[in-house]
Amino acid sequence: MTEQPVLDIPFPDAFRFDPSPTFEELRENRPVARVRTLAGAEVWLVTRYDDVRLVLADPRFSRAAVVRQGAPRVALAKPMPNSLTTTDPPEHTRLRRLVSSTFAHRRIERTRPWVAELAASLADDIAAAGDGADIRQLMALPLPIQVICHLLGVPYEDREQFREWTELGYSMQMAEAERVEQAMTDLTAYIAKLVAVKMADTSGPAEDLLDELVRAREQGDRLSEEELIAFGVNLLVAGHETSANQISSCVATLLRYPDNWAKLVADHSLVDSAVEELLRYNRFSEVGQLRVATEDVELHGITIRAGEGVMAALNSANRDPRAFDDPDSIDLARKDNKHLSFGFGPHFCLGAQLARIELQESLLALLRQFPKMSLAKPALELEWRRVLVSGLAELPVNLGR
């Protein structure tokens, strides 16, 4: 058999609206392919829906192993140990149990009225800015930042500082490699200081999630101080960066195809299914979620050896025709939409329902205030950020008033 070339990922035509055709080519012809990450590691890339689900859920593919010495890396930043994202069951199960009640569906739903009010207020800011208003700066960033600061207990006035650290931590630009490690060190120190302050005074009622977790230590449900810090860092980063990028991407995709915007203006009841479809259609990342094989596994005639990295391409799985009818088209009323944008298996996104609420209420606020909104520049001219979680750098719109 002819040896296949190792491909560099992100692919050369990444960071734009439509996925690289390389994903489709691999999905159809090389479902298990060798790729080289930005960090210089050679790993296996799986691109089909069923294979991605397997890698995400099968205990033979480990998340804990990604923080071990010499483990392959996807991006420039090193993954953080002692966290939900870098542990396996049963350790992961223990950590998730301690925080899952805060993110339970019923409890998170209680935040919806507040999120809706915040979205409406930010829509007023957009109206005041007029034509050319940047949805990213005026809605997509401030909404999830305020929400996660409120839930986690992080001062909102510090947002400019932790935004800078977060953007560097997710960077996919080699020119920023030296600054990435320092940014993550600074962010970790910031959360460590916040945790220390909360641990020093547990006399009053818990006002946020970190307060609750600190007080739980006194009841025997203990997170170590390192685990508290790791949880705080991961939640602060993922809790706003991913949602901000998805709000921008969802709005931009709808405005790129104005008929879809018009459908939602005419029928707000479609918003919930539209959000699921846009989560499927848009990309979260130009790479994928990394696991490390703990034993030899054969997949499509390829033997993945113990210790080798395997990257699960969620974005490719979400466009797999084996799993979705007409996957490259947008169907705002798509039924039984089992997209993988929030992951699958033990590491299914803890904040999935919160992200859904943020997306739904952001869209509803914009649809109500700006039914004739349109892009202020052609979609293909919009700039994309070269970061681990895909997102637009800008989203200027005309309000149609």
N, C-alpha and C positions, 0 to 999 in steps of 0.2 A: 504494500500500500504506500502511495506517495505521501511523504511527510508534509503536513499542512503548515503554512507560515504562521508565526506568532504575531497577532495583531496588537497594535497599541490601542489602549482604551483610556480615556475617551477617544472615540474615532475622530478622524480629521474633520468630518462634517457635523460635529456635535454642536450643542448650544445654539439651537434655532428652533422654530416652531415644530417642524415635522421631524420624526425620528430618522436617524441615519438608515439608509437602505441596507446597510451592513447587517442590522439586526434581523431583517427579513431573510436575507441571504443565509445567515447562519441558522436561523430557526428552521428553514426548509432543508438545508443541505449539510450543515455541521452543527447539530444541536448541542454538542459538547465540544467547545473549541478552546484553544490555548490563546490567552491574551496576556499582555504585559501592562501592568498598572502604572500610574504616574509615579508611584514610589519605587518602581523598578522591579516589582515582584511578578513572576509568571504564575498565573492561576488558570483554572478552568472556568469558562463562562457557559452557563446553561441558559437557554433562551425560550424554551417551550413551556407552556403553562403548567402541565403536569410535572415536568422536571423541576421547575422553580418551586412548586408546592412541596415536592419531595425534599429538596435541599433545605427548605425553611422549617420543615416539621420533623424530619427524620433525626433521631438522636445520634446517628453516625456522623452527622455534620454539626460541629461544635462552634458556639459563639465564644465560650470561655477560652478556647485555644487561640483566638486572634490576638490576645494580649500577652501570650507567652513569648519568651525571648526568641528572636529569629523568625517569628510568624510573619506571613505575607501581609502587606498593607495595601489598601485601595487608594488612599489619598495621602496628603502630606502629613496631616495630624495623626498622632498616635492614639489609638482607642484607649479609653479610660478604664482601668480595672475597677472591680468592686461595684459595678453598676448593673442595672437591669439589662442593659444591652450587651454586656460582656460576661454573663454568667449562664450556666446551664442548670437545668433541674438536677438535684432538688434545691440548690442554692438560689437559683432564679425564682423558683416557686415560693420560697420563703420571702424574698424581697418583694415580689409582686403582691403577695398576700398582705403585706404590711401597708401598701399604698393603694391597693385596688379599690377599697371602699370609697376613697375620695373621688375616684373616677367612675364609680358605678353610674349606670345609665340614668337612674332616677335622680340621683344627686346632681349630676352634671346638667340635667334638663332644667334644674332650678335656676341655672345661670342664664337661661335663654332670654327672659325679659330684660335683664341688665345688658346682655350682649346686643339685643335688638335696639335698645335705647342708645347704646354707644354707637352702633352702626348708623342710626338715624342722625345723631349729632355730627358724626364725621361726614355724612352726606351733605349736611348743611355747610360744612367747611368747604367741600368740593363746589357747592353752588356759589359760595362767596368768592372762590378763586376764579370761576368762570371758565370760558373755553381755554383749552390747553392745560387744564388742571391735571396733575399727575396722580392717578389713582393709587399707584404704589406708595407714594409719600404721604398721601392724605387719607388713605383708607387701609390698604393692604398691610402696611407696617404698623401704624399706631394701634389698630384694633387688637391683633393678637398679642402685641407687647403689653398693652394695658391689661388684657385678660390674664396673661400668665404672671405678670407682676402682682396682680390682685390675688390670684390663687396661691402663688408660691410665697408671697411676702417679701418681694424684692422692690426696693424704692424705684418708682417710675422715673424719678428725676435723674437716675443713673443710666437711663436708656442709651444715651449716645455713647457712653463708654463701653457698655457690654455689647452693644451693636457692633462696634469696631472689632472687639475681640472675637465675636461670633463669626463675622464675615471672614476674618483672617483664618479662623479655625476651620472653616469649610472651604477655604480657597483651593482651587485646582490650577493655580498658576505657579510654575516652578520659580519664577522670579521672586515670589513671596515666601519661599520655603523657610528662610531663616527667621522670618517674623512670625510664622505660624506657631512654632513651639512656644515662643515668648507670650503670644496672645493667649494660648491655652493655660499657660502657667499663671498669667495675670487673672484670667477668669476664675480659675480654681481658687486662687488666693482670695479673690473677692467673695466667692460663695463661702469659703472657709471662715472668713471674718464674720459674715452674716450668721452662719451657724453657731459660731462661738458666742456671739451676742445673745442669741436665742437660748442657748444652753445655760448661760449665766443667770437668766431670769425666767423662771417658770412659774412665777407666783400668780400671774393673771390668767385670764381665759385664753385659749388658743384662738388666734385670729386668722391663721392661714395654714397651709399644708406643712410648711417646715415647723411651725409651732406644734402641730399635731404630732408629727413624727418625733420631735424632741421629747414631748410629754409621754409618748408611748414607750420610750426607753425606761421610764420610771415604773411602768406597769409590767415589765418583763418582755414586751414585744420590741426587742432591741435591734436597732440599726446601729452599727458602729459609727463613730464620727466620720471615718473615711467613707462609709456607705452613704451617710447623710450628705456629705459634700458631693460625692459622685452623682447622687440622685438630683441634687439641686442644679449642678452644672448641666446634666443631660436634659432635664426638664426645661430649664431656662432657654437652652439653645434650640431644642426640637420644638418647644412649645410656641415659639414665635417665628423662627426662620422658615419652617416648612409651611405653616399656615399662610404666612405673608406671601410666599412665592406662589402658593396655590390660588389664593384670592386673585392675584394679578393674572395668573395664567388662565383661570376660569373666565374672568371678565374679558380678557383679550381674545380668547378663543371664540366666545360668543359674538363679540363685535367683529371678529374676522369673517364670520359668517352671519351677517345681520338678520337673516331669516330666523335664525335660532334665538337671537335676542328678542325679535318681534313675537315669537311663540311664547316666550316667558312673560313678556309684557301683557299679552292677551290672557294668559292663564298661569297665575302664580302657583297653582296647585302642582305644577310640573317641577317646581324648584327642587324638591327633595330628590326626585329621580334624575333631574338634570345634574345635580351636584355629583351623584354617583357616577354618571356617565362621563362627566368632565374629569373626575378623578381617574377614571379608567383611560380616557383618551389622552390626557396630558401626562407628561413625564415628571416623575419626582426626581430622577437622577439620570445622568448620562452613563452611570456605571451600574452597580447593583449591590445587594447585601452580601457580605462576605461570611463564609463559614470555612472551617478547616476539618477535613476528613479525619476521623479518629481510627478508621480501619479501611482496608481496601474495599471499594465499591465499584461495581461495573454498571455503566450507564451507556446505552446505545453502542455497545461493543468497545467502549473505552474504559480502561481500568484507572480509576482515580485512586491514587495511592494514599495510605495513611500519612498525614502530615501535610498533604497538598491543599492549597486553597481552592475554594469553589465559590464563584460569584453568581448569585441568582439575579438575573436581569428582570426585575418586576415590570419595567416599561415594555419589554418585549413580550412577556407573558400576557400583558393586558391587550396586546394586538394580535394574539395568536388565533387564527381562524378555527383552530380545533376547539377553542373554548368560547368564541364569540362570533355570532353571525355578522358578516360585513364589518369587521373590526376597525377598518380605517375610516368609517363613516360615523358621524355623531347622531345618535338616536336618543333624544332627550327623555323619551318614555321607555327606554330599554327595560325589560323585565328580568328578574332573577340575575342581576348584575353582580357576579361574583368576582369583581376585580381584586387585584392583590396589592393595591396601592398602600394599604395599611399593614401589609405583610400577611403572614399566615403562621399558624402553629403557636408555640409557647411565647414567641416574641411579637405576636400581633400587637399593634400599636395601642398602648395604654390610653392615649388621649384621642382615640378615633372619634368618639362621640362629641367631644369638645371641638375638634376640628370641623366636624360636620356642621355643628351649630354656628361656628364662626363663618363658614362658607355660605350656609343658607341665609343667615341674617344679613350678611354683607350684600349678597345678591338682591335680596328683597328690598333693602334700603335703596339700592341704586335703581332697581326697576321702578320703584314707586316714584322716586324723585326725578329720574331722567329717562323716561320711556323712549326718547329719540336720541339717546347718547350714541356717539360714533367715535371711531379712532381718529385722533388728530394727525396721525401720519400713517402711511401704509404699514401693514402688519410686518412685512418682510424687512422693513427698515428699523424696526424696534431692536434695541440692543439687549443682548442677554449677558448675564453675569456668569463668569467662569468659576462656579462654586459646586460643591458636592451635591447640594440640593438645587436642582435647576430652577431658574427664575429670571424674569425680566428685570433689567436695570431701570426701566422707566415704563410708564403706561399713560401717556398724555391722551386726553379725550376732549371732544367737543360735546357740549351738554345738550345741544339741540333745542335750546330755548328761544 
